[in-house]
Amino acid sequence: MLVHGGAHGAWCWQPMLPHLRRRALAIDLPPTAIRGVTADVAPPPEVRTTGLREFADAVLTATDQAGLARFALVGHSMGGLTIAEVARRAPERVTGLAFVSCLVPPEGGTVVDALPAAVREMTREAMTRARDEGTFGPGMDEDLKRQMFCNDMDEEQTRFVLERCGHECVAAFLDTVIRTGIPPELPKTYVRLLRDQALDPPTQDEQIANLRASPGGDVTVVELDSGHDAMVSRPRELAALLNTIAP
């Protein structure tokens, strides 16, 4: 099961899917109206209230509909929140977790608490205001998307991302994250991306430390020389890692 990150959708896994050895399912987290469209499309009211509970519900519903009794979970960026929540709620169904340059807040913290200190309070205030007042800005402009997601891409790959990257649910930034209940013996791998400009390697190291500090937080770290959207810029290489993690 492939779970996308913030402002992304199931579309981001398309370049990688042909290179996976096993059946893989990628879904759009709710609300689906914000997936695969740019921030030029106004977000629906649900972005104020949709969060981790609804994300995990969507994953479990999709696996039920696909007839998957047991499955491995791969999360990208903010998708790490969802895969951990699914593993906490349904540990008997999950065979392993792979965090691809994921945000991993401190236990009991929020996404905002996992961000670099320089932008933490500013982001918290902006997200709280957006949630409480329904005030949504224009979203990331093209230059910022290029810098954060596309720094190692050719122009075709870059347009693929820019034409589909949009809004995210503000509630997900403010939801409390709990990983207690994930079995210690459940295999966990963190894919550290060496050229990531959205979540640079030192910040990824903080996420890894947070994951290891969780109950049962043993984690294996592997590295890939790519930017943040490795499934687009390095689909063969990321697939090869995932094929090893979940053969």
C-alpha positions in Angstrom: 0.0 0.0 0.0 1.5 3.3 -1.1 0.5 6.5 0.8 1.3 9.9 -0.7 2.5 13.0 1.2 1.2 16.5 1.5 -0.1 18.3 -1.6 0.4 15.1 -3.5 -1.9 12.2 -4.5 -1.8 8.6 -5.8 -0.5 10.1 -9.1 3.0 10.6 -7.7 3.6 6.8 -7.5 2.7 6.2 -11.2 6.3 6.3 -12.5 7.5 3.8 -9.9 4.7 1.2 -10.1 6.0 -0.7 -13.2 9.2 -1.4 -11.4 7.7 -3.0 -8.3 7.8 -6.8 -8.2 4.7 -7.2 -6.1 1.2 -6.0 -6.4 0.9 -2.4 -5.1 -2.1 -0.2 -4.4 -1.8 3.6 -4.4 -4.8 5.7 -3.2 -5.8 9.3 -2.9 -6.3 10.3 0.7 -9.4 12.4 1.4 -10.7 14.7 0.3 -10.1 13.4 -3.2 -11.1 16.8 -4.7 -7.7 18.2 -3.8 -5.7 15.3 -5.3 -4.1 15.6 -8.7 -5.1 19.3 -9.1 -3.1 22.4 -8.5 -3.7 25.0 -5.8 -5.5 27.1 -8.4 -8.5 24.9 -7.6 -10.2 26.2 -4.4 -10.1 23.6 -1.6 -13.4 22.2 -0.3 -14.4 22.9 3.4 -13.4 19.4 4.4 -9.7 20.4 4.4 -10.4 22.2 7.7 -11.5 19.0 9.5 -10.1 16.0 7.6 -7.0 14.6 9.4 -5.2 11.4 10.4 -8.3 9.5 11.5 -9.9 10.0 8.1 -6.6 9.2 6.3 -6.2 5.9 8.1 -9.9 5.1 7.5 -9.3 5.6 3.8 -6.3 3.2 3.7 -8.1 0.5 5.7 -11.2 0.8 3.5 -9.1 0.6 0.3 -7.3 -2.5 1.5 -10.6 -4.2 2.4 -12.1 -3.4 -1.0 -8.9 -4.8 -2.6 -9.1 -8.0 -0.6 -5.8 -7.4 1.1 -5.8 -9.1 4.5 -2.2 -8.2 5.2 0.0 -5.7 3.5 3.2 -3.6 3.8 2.8 0.2 4.1 5.0 2.7 2.3 4.6 6.4 3.2 6.2 9.4 1.6 6.7 12.7 3.5 3.5 13.4 5.4 2.3 9.9 4.4 4.5 8.6 7.3 1.8 9.9 9.7 -0.9 7.8 8.0 1.1 4.6 7.8 2.0 4.8 11.5 -1.6 5.4 12.4 -2.8 2.4 10.4 -0.1 0.2 12.0 -1.2 1.4 15.4 -4.9 0.7 14.7 -4.5 -2.6 12.8 -1.1 -4.1 13.7 -2.2 -7.6 12.9 -2.7 -6.7 9.3 0.6 -4.8 8.7 3.8 -6.7 7.6 6.2 -3.8 7.6 6.6 0.0 7.4 8.7 2.0 5.0 9.1 5.8 5.6 10.4 7.6 2.5 11.8 10.9 3.8 8.8 11.1 6.1 7.9 13.5 8.8 7.9 11.7 12.1 6.8 14.0 15.0 7.8 13.4 18.5 5.4 11.0 20.3 2.3 13.0 21.3 3.4 15.9 19.0 2.1 17.2 15.7 3.5 17.7 12.2 4.4 21.3 13.2 6.6 19.9 16.0 8.6 18.0 13.4 9.4 21.0 11.3 12.6 23.0 11.6 12.5 25.3 14.6 12.8 28.4 12.4 9.4 27.9 10.8 7.6 25.9 13.5 5.6 28.7 15.3 4.9 30.6 12.1 3.5 27.4 10.6 1.5 26.5 13.7 -0.1 30.0 13.7 -0.9 29.8 10.0 -2.4 26.3 10.1 -4.5 27.1 13.2 -5.8 30.2 11.6 -6.7 28.3 8.4 -8.4 25.6 10.4 -10.4 28.0 12.6 -11.2 30.7 10.1 -11.2 28.9 6.8 -8.6 31.3 5.4 -6.5 29.6 2.7 -3.7 31.3 0.9 -2.8 30.7 -2.7 -0.7 27.6 -1.9 2.9 27.0 -3.0 4.0 28.9 -6.1 5.8 27.2 -8.9 9.3 28.4 -7.8 8.8 26.9 -4.3 7.5 23.6 -5.7 10.5 23.4 -8.0 12.8 24.0 -5.1 11.2 21.6 -2.7 10.2 18.7 -4.9 11.9 19.0 -8.3 15.5 19.9 -7.8 16.8 16.6 -9.3 14.3 16.3 -12.1 14.3 16.9 -15.8 11.7 19.3 -17.2 9.3 16.5 -18.1 9.3 15.1 -14.6 9.0 18.6 -13.2 5.9 19.4 -15.2 4.4 16.1 -14.1 4.7 17.3 -10.5 3.8 20.9 -11.0 0.6 20.2 -12.9 -0.7 17.9 -10.1 0.6 19.4 -6.9 -1.9 21.3 -4.8 -3.5 21.8 -1.4 -3.3 19.8 1.8 -5.6 19.3 4.8 -4.7 21.8 7.6 -6.1 19.5 10.3 -3.4 16.9 9.5 -0.7 19.4 10.5 -2.4 19.9 13.9 -3.5 16.4 14.8 -1.7 14.7 17.8 0.5 11.8 16.6 0.6 8.6 18.7 2.7 5.6 17.7 2.2 3.5 20.9 0.7 0.2 19.9 2.9 -0.4 16.9 4.5 -3.8 17.6 8.2 -3.6 18.4 8.9 -6.6 16.1 7.2 -5.0 13.1 10.0 -4.2 10.5 10.5 -0.5 10.0 12.7 1.2 7.4 13.5 4.8 6.8 14.6 5.8 3.3 16.9 8.8 3.8 17.1 11.0 0.6 20.4 12.7 0.3 19.4 15.5 -2.1 16.1 16.3 -0.5 15.4 20.1 -0.3 11.9 19.8 1.3 13.2 17.7 4.2 17.0 18.0 4.2 19.1 15.1 5.5 19.8 16.7 9.0 16.0 17.2 9.4 15.4 13.6 8.3 17.9 12.6 11.0 15.6 14.3 13.5 12.7 12.3 12.2 14.6 9.0 12.4 15.5 9.9 16.0 11.9 10.5 16.8 10.9 7.2 15.3 13.6 5.4 17.3 12.4 7.1 20.5 8.9 5.7 20.0 7.9 2.5 21.9 9.3 -0.4 19.8 11.1 2.2 17.6 13.9 0.1 16.1 14.4 1.2 12.5 16.7 0.4 9.6 18.0 3.3 7.6 18.8 3.1 3.9 19.9 5.9 1.6 19.1 7.1 -1.9 20.8 9.9 -3.8 17.6 11.7 -4.8 15.4 14.7 -4.1 12.2 14.7 -2.2 9.9 13.1 -4.9 12.1 10.1 -5.4 9.2 8.1 -6.9 9.2 10.5 -9.8 12.9 11.4 -10.2 14.4 8.0 -9.3 11.5 5.5 -9.8 13.7 2.5 -10.6 16.1 3.1 -7.8 13.4 3.6 -5.2 11.5 0.6 -6.4 14.6 -1.5 -6.1 14.9 -0.5 -2.4 11.3 -1.2 -1.8 11.5 -4.6 -3.5 14.2 -5.5 -1.0 12.3 -4.1 2.0 9.1 -5.9 1.0 10.2 -8.8 -1.3 
